[in-house]
């Protein structure tokens, strides 16, 4: 079956038939995922502790898969391919190379310590940890809305990313049923299906179901990413031929583009990124130290030894995913920028006229559609992309329900007031409300926001707050007033730059806002803590035993 778009301007009757097999494959995959959800639900022990942190029973391999799957979103697959199309090979240097090392360092320096403290004192959320460490109930009420608002863009990344994948892939498949979208599955239907599947297994088994589903989905998207890379590079005549047909501007920048990037001959200059921008980008991967959903995954670990595999293998897993995506985006520059790459079919050449910013997320999907002509393989690889998206959505939805239930309702009313069944029900209801709100917002922002930029702002907020967790874990003198100053300084700085940018990625004198926000938070924590009341001896013994 022909999977190519119809030529622009051709009569509707002359349009070639488009195979629906990829969508059928996706449907089968989603059914398998639902089956896994039902299985994992049978393992649910019925307690709130099992629902929120899987009773601390997750071993090394599943911890690696769930943690890695959670950090790899549409940002890594859809976003990195689109940004590579725009920027070139510098995309890998900006995010992937530093992320591999910094993520692993955060798992070691933060993850293991908070796991030990949380297990010892029965914490299931970040906010419980910070409330105990800084002896402040009010700090939790300040942190909760900030963390939720930072998670919202992260959720939008996944849902909008699914639209950017399914829409281009299915275009022309259902001309009668979805005439208004050119025969493509509409965004609203894609969102309902994706959110519905994710909710089904979160409702079934909570964090245990999420760990099982993430393990399965992580294996799927890693395998399918490698397969897509192999098939596309083979279609283009091998790695060398694929790179040769790419737009040269994305391999080495023109002199006019390099005036602000530093000395002649530097690697950073060749990829169009200034050294100070490159270095300040390295703050963004620190975001894993404050992701509330990742904190929750850490708490599911059976023992501290379970972290060993995650620390060692996480950088390798990042390379396996990011290298193919970045190269596919690079190869596509020769076609979607208007060049005439001989290996690409005629309908692909210049089809989107350079792809505007809001459409770069379609690069990966279009590359699959034009170059991987076996519809079954197209469906499988697309399933892998959706697996990456859903493996993050589930953890984020679950963490919001966990925080609302434990940090707002139970903290105010007392845990003894409700049964485990009622506690789990509250979490599920709040998750359903959040999912509905995020789904509606995603439809509004679908064509207005670049997935990569949206991710950078979300990650920047979490990364800037990492100064708080470092202070809490490694400085006995960090005080309650210092913690407030840190959180409010980060929030104010982040909000200022976000509003100034309009949601687009910006720099200030070449420096990413995340570095400025991090410095503001760290400085506020240190200065205010030096001149305010220190934590009690009981708290110091509790957290620094």
C-alpha positions as CSV (number, residue, x, y, z in Angstrom):
1,X,0.0,0.0,0.0
2,X,1.2,3.5,-0.8
3,X,1.8,5.6,2.3
4,X,2.6,8.9,0.6
5,X,0.7,12.1,0.7
6,X,-1.3,13.0,-2.4
7,X,0.4,15.6,-4.5
8,X,-0.8,19.1,-3.7
9,X,-3.5,20.3,-6.1
10,X,-4.4,16.8,-7.4
11,X,-8.1,15.9,-7.7
12,X,-9.5,14.1,-4.7
13,X,-10.4,11.1,-6.8
14,X,-6.8,10.8,-8.1
15,X,-5.3,10.6,-4.6
16,X,-3.6,7.2,-4.0
17,X,-5.1,4.9,-1.4
18,X,-3.5,5.2,2.0
19,X,-3.1,2.0,4.0
20,X,-4.8,1.9,7.4
21,X,-2.5,-0.9,8.6
22,X,-0.3,1.3,10.8
23,X,-3.4,2.4,12.7
24,X,-4.5,-1.2,13.1
25,X,-1.0,-2.0,14.5
26,X,-1.3,0.9,16.9
27,X,-4.7,-0.4,18.0
28,X,-3.3,-3.8,18.7
29,X,-0.4,-2.3,20.7
30,X,-2.8,-0.3,22.8
31,X,-4.9,-3.4,23.5
32,X,-1.8,-5.3,24.6
33,X,-1.0,-2.4,26.9
34,X,-4.5,-2.5,28.4
35,X,-4.1,-6.3,28.9
36,X,-0.8,-5.6,30.8
37,X,-2.8,-3.1,32.9
38,X,-5.4,-5.6,33.9
39,X,-2.6,-8.1,34.8
40,X,-0.7,-5.5,36.9
41,X,-4.0,-4.5,38.5
42,X,-4.3,-8.1,39.9
43,X,-1.0,-7.5,41.7
44,X,-2.4,-4.4,43.5
45,X,-2.5,-5.1,47.2
46,X,-5.3,-2.6,47.9
47,X,-3.4,-0.3,50.2
48,X,-2.6,3.3,49.6
49,X,1.1,2.7,50.2
50,X,1.0,0.1,47.4
51,X,-0.9,2.5,45.1
52,X,1.5,5.4,45.7
53,X,4.9,3.7,46.0
54,X,4.3,0.0,45.1
55,X,5.2,-1.0,48.7
56,X,8.9,-0.3,48.0
57,X,9.1,-3.6,46.0
58,X,10.5,-2.6,42.6
59,X,13.8,-4.3,41.7
60,X,16.8,-3.0,39.7
61,X,15.7,-3.7,36.1
62,X,12.2,-2.4,36.5
63,X,13.5,0.7,38.3
64,X,15.8,1.4,35.4
65,X,13.1,1.0,32.8
66,X,10.5,3.0,34.8
67,X,13.0,5.8,35.6
68,X,14.4,6.0,32.0
69,X,10.9,5.7,30.5
70,X,9.7,8.5,32.6
71,X,12.5,10.9,31.6
72,X,12.1,10.1,27.9
73,X,9.1,11.9,26.6
74,X,7.9,13.4,23.3
75,X,10.7,15.9,24.0
76,X,13.3,13.2,23.5
77,X,11.8,11.6,20.3
78,X,9.5,14.1,18.6
79,X,11.1,17.2,20.1
80,X,14.7,16.3,19.5
81,X,14.1,15.3,15.9
82,X,12.3,18.6,15.2
83,X,15.0,20.6,16.9
84,X,17.7,18.7,15.0
85,X,15.9,19.7,11.8
86,X,16.1,23.3,12.9
87,X,19.5,23.5,14.6
88,X,21.5,20.5,13.4
89,X,23.8,18.2,15.1
90,X,24.3,20.6,18.0
91,X,21.0,19.3,19.4
92,X,22.7,16.2,20.7
93,X,25.5,18.2,22.4
94,X,23.0,20.6,24.0
95,X,20.9,18.0,25.7
96,X,21.7,14.3,25.3
97,X,25.4,14.3,26.1
98,X,25.1,16.3,29.3
99,X,21.9,14.6,30.3
100,X,23.4,11.2,30.3
101,X,26.0,12.2,32.9
102,X,24.0,14.7,34.9
103,X,21.0,12.4,35.3
104,X,23.1,9.6,36.6
105,X,24.8,11.9,39.0
106,X,21.5,13.1,40.3
107,X,20.2,9.6,40.8
108,X,23.3,8.9,42.9
109,X,23.6,12.1,44.8
110,X,19.8,12.7,45.3
111,X,17.8,9.6,44.5
112,X,19.5,7.2,46.9
113,X,19.5,9.6,49.8
114,X,15.9,10.7,49.5
115,X,14.9,7.0,49.1
116,X,16.6,6.1,52.4
117,X,15.1,9.1,54.2
118,X,11.6,8.6,52.8
119,X,11.5,4.9,53.5
120,X,12.7,5.5,57.1
121,X,10.0,8.1,57.8
122,X,7.2,6.9,55.6
123,X,7.2,9.8,53.1
124,X,5.5,9.2,49.7
125,X,5.9,12.7,48.2
126,X,8.5,15.4,47.8
127,X,6.5,17.9,49.7
128,X,6.3,15.6,52.8
129,X,10.1,15.4,52.6
130,X,10.6,19.2,52.4
131,X,7.9,19.8,55.1
132,X,9.8,17.5,57.5
133,X,13.3,18.8,56.6
134,X,12.4,22.5,57.0
135,X,9.9,22.1,59.8
136,X,7.2,23.9,57.8
137,X,3.7,23.0,56.8
138,X,3.3,26.3,54.9
139,X,6.2,25.4,52.6
140,X,4.1,22.5,51.3
141,X,1.3,24.8,50.4
142,X,3.7,27.1,48.5
143,X,5.4,24.2,46.7
144,X,2.3,22.4,45.6
145,X,0.9,24.9,43.1
146,X,4.4,25.6,41.8
147,X,5.1,21.9,41.2
148,X,1.7,21.4,39.6
149,X,2.1,24.3,37.3
150,X,5.6,23.1,36.2
151,X,4.2,19.6,35.6
152,X,1.4,20.9,33.3
153,X,3.7,21.9,30.4
154,X,5.4,18.5,30.8
155,X,2.0,16.8,30.4
156,X,1.2,19.0,27.4
157,X,4.5,17.9,25.8
158,X,3.3,14.3,25.8
159,X,-0.3,14.9,24.6
160,X,0.7,17.5,21.9
161,X,3.5,15.2,20.9
162,X,1.0,12.4,20.2
163,X,-1.0,14.7,18.0
164,X,2.2,15.6,16.0
165,X,2.8,11.9,15.4
166,X,-0.7,10.4,14.7
167,X,-2.0,13.4,12.5
168,X,0.7,13.3,9.8
169,X,0.8,9.5,9.9
170,X,-2.9,9.0,9.4
171,X,-3.5,11.8,6.9
172,X,-5.6,10.4,4.0
173,X,-6.5,7.2,5.7
174,X,-10.1,8.1,6.5
175,X,-11.3,10.6,3.9
176,X,-15.0,10.0,4.5
177,X,-14.9,9.7,8.3
178,X,-12.6,12.7,9.0
179,X,-12.9,14.9,5.9
180,X,-12.3,18.1,7.9
181,X,-8.7,16.9,8.7
182,X,-7.8,15.6,5.3
183,X,-8.7,12.0,6.3
184,X,-6.4,12.1,9.4
185,X,-7.4,11.0,12.9
186,X,-8.3,14.3,14.6
187,X,-6.4,15.5,17.6
188,X,-9.3,15.2,20.0
189,X,-9.8,11.5,19.2
190,X,-6.1,10.8,19.6
191,X,-6.0,12.6,22.9
192,X,-9.1,10.7,24.2
193,X,-7.5,7.4,23.3
194,X,-4.1,8.1,24.7
195,X,-5.4,9.6,27.9
196,X,-8.0,6.8,28.3
197,X,-5.4,4.0,28.0
198,X,-3.0,5.7,30.5
199,X,-5.8,6.3,33.0
200,X,-7.0,2.7,32.7
201,X,-3.7,1.2,34.1
202,X,-3.1,4.0,36.6
203,X,-6.6,3.4,38.0
204,X,-6.0,-0.4,38.0
205,X,-2.8,-0.5,40.0
206,X,-1.2,2.9,40.6
207,X,2.6,3.0,40.8
208,X,3.0,-0.8,40.4
209,X,1.0,-0.7,37.2
210,X,3.0,2.3,36.0
211,X,6.2,0.5,36.7
212,X,5.1,-2.6,34.7
213,X,3.7,-0.5,31.8
214,X,6.8,1.7,31.7
215,X,9.1,-1.4,31.6
216,X,7.1,-2.8,28.6
217,X,6.9,0.6,26.9
218,X,10.5,1.5,27.4
219,X,11.7,-1.7,25.8
220,X,9.3,-1.1,22.9
221,X,10.4,2.4,22.1
222,X,14.1,1.7,22.5
223,X,13.8,-1.3,20.1
224,X,11.6,0.6,17.6
225,X,13.8,3.6,17.7
226,X,16.8,1.5,16.6
227,X,14.7,-0.2,14.0
228,X,13.5,3.1,12.5
229,X,17.1,4.4,12.4
230,X,18.2,1.3,10.6
231,X,15.4,1.3,8.1
232,X,15.6,5.0,7.3
233,X,19.4,5.0,6.9
234,X,19.2,2.0,4.7
235,X,16.6,3.6,2.5
236,X,18.8,6.7,2.1
237,X,21.7,4.5,1.1
238,X,23.6,4.2,4.4
239,X,24.9,6.6,7.0
240,X,27.3,8.4,4.7
241,X,24.7,8.9,1.9
242,X,22.1,10.1,4.4
243,X,24.4,12.7,5.8
244,X,25.5,13.9,2.3
245,X,21.9,14.6,1.3
246,X,21.2,16.7,4.4
247,X,21.1,20.5,4.2
248,X,24.7,21.6,4.6
249,X,23.6,24.6,6.7
250,X,22.7,22.1,9.4
251,X,26.1,20.4,9.4
252,X,28.3,23.6,9.4
253,X,26.8,27.0,9.8
254,X,27.4,29.9,7.4
255,X,29.7,32.7,8.5
256,X,26.9,35.2,9.1
257,X,25.3,32.7,11.5
258,X,28.5,32.3,13.4
259,X,29.5,35.9,14.2
260,X,28.2,35.6,17.8
261,X,29.4,32.1,18.5
262,X,33.1,32.6,19.4
263,X,36.5,31.8,18.0
264,X,37.0,30.4,14.5
265,X,37.3,26.6,14.3
266,X,35.5,25.7,17.5
267,X,33.1,22.8,17.6
268,X,30.4,25.0,19.2
269,X,30.8,27.5,16.5
270,X,30.2,24.9,13.8
271,X,26.9,23.9,15.3
272,X,25.7,27.5,15.8
273,X,25.8,27.6,19.6
274,X,27.9,29.9,21.7
275,X,30.1,28.4,24.5
276,X,28.1,30.2,27.2
277,X,24.8,29.0,25.9
278,X,26.1,25.5,25.7
279,X,27.4,25.6,29.3
280,X,24.2,27.1,30.7
281,X,22.1,24.4,28.8
282,X,23.8,21.9,31.1
283,X,21.7,23.2,34.0
284,X,18.5,21.8,32.4
285,X,19.3,18.1,33.0
286,X,19.4,19.0,36.7
287,X,15.6,19.0,36.5
288,X,15.5,15.2,37.3
289,X,16.5,16.1,40.8
290,X,13.2,17.8,41.4
291,X,10.7,16.0,39.2
292,X,7.9,14.9,41.6
293,X,7.1,11.9,39.4
294,X,10.7,10.7,39.4
295,X,10.9,11.2,43.2
296,X,7.9,8.9,43.4
297,X,9.6,6.3,41.2
298,X,12.7,6.4,43.4
299,X,10.5,5.5,46.4
300,X,9.3,2.3,44.7
301,X,12.8,0.8,44.9
302,X,13.2,-2.3,46.9
303,X,16.6,-1.3,48.3
304,X,19.5,1.2,47.7
305,X,21.2,-1.5,45.6
306,X,18.4,-1.2,43.1
307,X,19.8,2.1,42.0
308,X,23.1,0.7,40.8
309,X,21.9,-0.4,37.4
310,X,20.0,2.9,36.9
311,X,23.1,5.0,37.6
312,X,25.3,2.9,35.3
313,X,23.0,2.1,32.4
314,X,20.9,5.3,32.2
315,X,23.6,7.2,30.0
316,X,23.8,4.3,27.6
317,X,20.0,4.2,27.3
318,X,19.9,7.9,26.5
319,X,22.5,7.5,23.7
320,X,20.4,4.6,22.2
321,X,17.4,6.9,22.0
322,X,18.8,10.3,21.2
323,X,21.4,9.4,18.5
324,X,18.8,8.0,16.0
325,X,16.3,10.8,16.6
326,X,18.8,13.6,16.1
327,X,20.3,12.0,13.0
328,X,16.8,11.4,11.5
329,X,16.0,15.1,12.0
330,X,19.4,16.1,10.4
331,X,18.7,13.9,7.3
332,X,15.3,15.4,6.8
333,X,16.7,18.9,6.4
334,X,17.7,18.1,2.8
335,X,14.0,17.4,1.9
336,X,11.7,19.5,4.0
337,X,13.9,22.6,3.4
338,X,13.3,22.3,-0.3
339,X,16.4,20.3,-1.4
340,X,16.0,17.4,-3.8
341,X,17.4,14.4,-1.9
342,X,17.4,11.7,-4.5
343,X,16.4,8.9,-2.0
344,X,13.2,10.7,-1.0
345,X,10.0,10.1,-2.9
346,X,8.7,13.0,-5.0
347,X,5.7,13.8,-2.7
348,X,8.1,14.5,0.1
349,X,10.2,17.1,-1.6
350,X,9.5,20.5,-0.1
351,X,6.0,19.3,1.0
352,X,5.9,21.6,4.0
353,X,8.0,24.4,2.6
354,X,10.5,24.5,5.4
355,X,8.2,23.4,8.3
356,X,7.2,26.4,10.5
357,X,8.2,26.2,14.2
358,X,4.8,24.8,15.3
359,X,5.1,22.0,12.7
360,X,8.6,20.7,13.3
361,X,7.2,17.9,15.5
362,X,5.9,16.3,12.3
363,X,9.5,15.6,11.0
364,X,9.8,12.2,12.7
365,X,6.3,11.0,11.6
366,X,6.7,12.3,8.0
367,X,10.2,10.6,7.8
368,X,8.6,7.3,8.8
369,X,5.7,7.8,6.3
370,X,7.9,8.6,3.3
371,X,10.8,6.2,3.9
372,X,9.5,3.2,5.7
373,X,7.1,1.9,3.2
374,X,6.1,-1.3,5.0
375,X,2.9,-0.3,6.8
376,X,3.4,-2.9,9.6
377,X,6.8,-1.5,10.4
378,X,5.4,2.0,10.3
379,X,2.8,1.0,12.8
380,X,5.3,-0.7,15.1
381,X,7.7,2.3,15.1
382,X,4.9,4.7,15.7
383,X,3.8,2.5,18.6
384,X,7.3,2.9,19.9
385,X,7.0,6.7,19.8
386,X,3.6,6.6,21.6
387,X,5.2,4.2,24.2
388,X,7.7,6.9,25.0
389,X,5.0,9.5,25.3
390,X,2.7,7.3,27.5
391,X,5.5,6.1,29.8
392,X,5.9,9.7,31.0
393,X,2.2,10.7,31.1
394,X,1.3,7.9,33.5
395,X,3.9,8.8,36.1
396,X,3.1,12.5,35.9
397,X,-0.7,12.0,36.3
398,X,0.0,9.6,39.2
399,X,2.3,12.0,41.0
400,X,-0.3,14.8,40.8
401,X,-2.9,12.5,42.4
402,X,-0.5,11.4,45.0
403,X,0.5,15.0,45.9
404,X,-3.0,16.3,46.1
405,X,-4.2,13.3,48.3
406,X,-1.2,13.3,50.7
407,X,-0.1,16.9,50.7
408,X,-3.4,18.7,50.7
409,X,-6.3,16.4,51.8
410,X,-4.6,14.0,54.2
411,X,-2.2,16.6,55.6
412,X,-5.1,18.8,56.5
413,X,-7.6,16.2,57.7
414,X,-5.3,13.5,59.0
415,X,-4.7,10.1,57.4
416,X,-6.6,8.2,60.1
417,X,-9.8,9.9,59.0
418,X,-10.0,7.9,55.8
419,X,-9.7,4.3,54.9
420,X,-7.1,3.1,52.3
421,X,-10.0,2.6,49.8
422,X,-11.2,6.2,50.3
423,X,-7.6,7.5,49.9
424,X,-7.1,5.7,46.7
425,X,-10.4,6.9,45.4
426,X,-9.5,10.5,46.1
427,X,-6.3,10.2,44.2
428,X,-8.1,8.6,41.2
429,X,-10.8,11.4,41.1
430,X,-8.2,14.1,41.2
431,X,-6.2,12.4,38.4
432,X,-9.3,12.2,36.3
433,X,-10.0,16.0,36.8
434,X,-6.4,16.9,35.9
435,X,-6.4,14.7,32.8
436,X,-9.6,16.3,31.6
437,X,-8.2,19.8,32.1
438,X,-4.9,19.1,30.4
439,X,-6.6,17.4,27.5
440,X,-8.7,20.5,26.9
441,X,-5.7,22.8,27.2
442,X,-3.7,20.7,24.7
443,X,-6.3,21.1,22.0
444,X,-6.1,24.9,22.5
445,X,-2.2,25.0,22.3
446,X,-1.8,22.2,19.8
447,X,-0.8,24.4,16.8
448,X,0.7,27.3,18.8
449,X,3.6,25.7,20.7
450,X,6.8,24.0,19.8
451,X,7.2,20.8,21.8
452,X,10.9,21.4,22.4
453,X,10.5,25.0,23.7
454,X,7.7,23.9,26.0
455,X,9.8,21.2,27.4
456,X,12.8,23.5,28.0
457,X,10.7,25.9,30.1
458,X,9.2,23.0,32.1
459,X,12.6,21.5,32.8
460,X,14.1,24.9,33.5
461,X,11.7,25.5,36.4
462,X,12.4,22.1,38.0
463,X,16.2,22.4,37.4
464,X,16.3,25.8,39.1
465,X,14.5,24.3,42.2
466,X,17.2,21.6,42.5
467,X,19.2,24.0,44.6
468,X,16.6,23.4,47.3
469,X,17.0,19.7,47.4
470,X,20.8,19.9,47.4
471,X,20.6,22.3,50.3
472,X,18.1,20.1,52.2
473,X,20.3,17.0,51.8
474,X,23.8,18.3,52.2
475,X,23.7,21.5,54.3
476,X,22.6,21.2,58.0
477,X,22.3,25.0,58.2
478,X,19.7,25.3,55.4
479,X,16.8,27.0,57.2
480,X,13.0,27.3,56.8
481,X,13.3,30.9,55.8
482,X,16.0,30.1,53.4
483,X,13.8,27.4,51.8
484,X,11.0,30.0,51.3
485,X,13.4,32.5,49.8
486,X,14.8,29.9,47.5
487,X,11.4,28.7,46.2
488,X,10.0,32.2,45.8
489,X,13.2,33.5,44.1
490,X,13.1,30.7,41.6
491,X,9.4,31.1,40.9
492,X,9.7,34.9,40.4
493,X,12.8,34.6,38.1
494,X,11.3,31.8,36.1
495,X,7.9,33.6,35.6
496,X,9.6,36.8,34.6
497,X,11.6,35.2,31.8
498,X,8.8,33.0,30.7
499,X,6.4,36.0,30.3
500,X,9.2,38.0,28.6
501,X,9.8,35.1,26.1
502,X,6.1,34.4,25.3
503,X,6.9,30.7,25.9
504,X,9.7,30.6,23.3
505,X,13.3,29.6,24.1
506,X,15.5,32.7,24.8
507,X,18.9,33.6,26.2
508,X,20.0,36.6,28.2
509,X,23.4,37.6,26.9
510,X,23.8,34.1,25.7
511,X,22.9,32.6,29.1
512,X,19.9,30.3,29.4
513,X,17.3,31.6,32.0
514,X,17.6,28.3,33.9
515,X,21.1,29.2,35.0
516,X,20.0,32.6,36.2
517,X,17.0,31.1,38.1
518,X,19.2,28.4,39.6
519,X,21.7,31.0,40.8
520,X,19.0,33.2,42.2
521,X,17.5,30.3,44.2
522,X,20.8,29.1,45.5
523,X,21.9,32.6,46.5
524,X,18.6,33.2,48.3
525,X,18.8,29.9,50.1
526,X,22.4,30.5,51.3
527,X,22.1,34.2,52.3
528,X,18.8,33.9,54.1
529,X,19.8,30.7,55.9
530,X,22.9,32.3,57.2
531,X,20.9,35.0,59.0
532,X,17.8,33.1,60.2
533,X,16.9,30.4,62.7
534,X,18.5,27.0,62.0
535,X,16.6,23.6,62.1
536,X,16.2,22.0,65.5
537,X,18.7,19.3,66.7
538,X,15.9,16.7,66.4
539,X,15.4,17.5,62.7
540,X,19.2,17.4,62.1
541,X,19.4,14.0,63.7
542,X,16.4,12.8,61.7
543,X,17.7,13.8,58.3
544,X,21.5,13.5,58.7
545,X,21.7,10.2,60.6
